[in-house]
Amino acid sequence: MKRATSIEALLRKSQTVFTGLKRAYDASLQDKPLAEYLKASIKHGNEVVYKPEMPVTWEVRPIFNHEIPK
């Protein structure tokens, strides 16, 4: 019984990720290049994988109190 619960929890998590990605994709449709990029770069099946055709280097900075540092 515990295994079934674990599988159900995994499926719920997978569905939650898929739903979030679908919402992001739908919201990006106003920006056609972004929508095409997301569609080509995110694969989903048993796992969700972000794998763009060309490697991307992300620059990230911490945000404190919802403010973007200058």
C-alpha positions as CSV (number, residue, x, y, z in Angstrom):
1,M,0.0,0.0,0.0
2,K,2.8,2.4,0.8
3,R,4.3,1.9,-2.7
4,A,1.0,2.8,-4.3
5,T,1.0,6.0,-2.3
6,S,4.5,6.8,-3.4
7,I,3.6,6.3,-7.0
8,E,0.5,8.4,-6.7
9,A,2.5,11.2,-5.0
10,L,5.1,11.0,-7.8
11,L,2.3,11.2,-10.5
12,R,0.8,14.2,-8.7
13,K,4.2,16.0,-8.6
14,S,4.7,15.2,-12.3
15,Q,1.3,16.6,-13.2
16,T,2.0,19.7,-11.2
17,V,5.2,20.4,-13.0
18,F,3.6,19.7,-16.4
19,T,0.7,22.1,-15.6
20,G,3.1,24.8,-14.5
21,L,5.1,24.4,-17.7
22,K,2.0,24.5,-19.8
23,R,0.9,27.7,-18.1
24,A,4.3,29.3,-18.8
25,Y,4.2,28.1,-22.4
26,D,0.7,29.4,-22.9
27,A,1.6,32.8,-21.4
28,S,4.7,33.0,-23.7
29,L,2.5,32.6,-26.8
30,Q,2.4,36.4,-27.2
31,D,6.2,36.2,-27.7
32,K,6.5,33.7,-30.6
33,P,10.3,33.3,-30.4
34,L,10.1,32.5,-26.7
35,A,7.2,30.1,-27.2
36,E,9.1,28.3,-29.9
37,Y,12.3,28.2,-27.8
38,L,10.4,26.7,-24.8
39,K,8.7,24.1,-26.9
40,A,12.0,23.0,-28.4
41,S,14.0,23.1,-25.2
42,I,11.7,21.4,-22.7
43,K,11.0,17.7,-23.0
44,H,8.6,15.8,-20.8
45,G,7.8,12.2,-20.4
46,N,8.9,10.2,-17.3
47,E,11.0,13.2,-16.5
48,V,11.0,16.9,-17.3
49,V,14.2,17.9,-19.0
50,Y,15.4,21.3,-20.1
51,K,17.9,20.8,-22.9
52,P,18.3,23.7,-25.3
53,E,19.9,23.1,-28.7
54,M,22.7,25.5,-27.8
55,P,24.1,25.5,-24.2
56,V,22.9,28.5,-22.2
57,T,24.8,30.2,-19.4
58,W,22.4,31.8,-16.9
59,E,23.5,34.8,-14.9
60,V,21.7,34.8,-11.5
61,R,21.8,37.2,-8.6
62,P,20.0,36.9,-5.3
63,I,16.9,38.9,-4.7
64,F,16.3,40.2,-1.1
65,N,12.9,41.3,0.1
66,H,11.6,41.0,-3.5
67,E,13.9,43.7,-4.7
68,I,16.4,43.2,-7.5
69,P,19.9,44.4,-6.5
70,K,21.5,47.0,-8.7
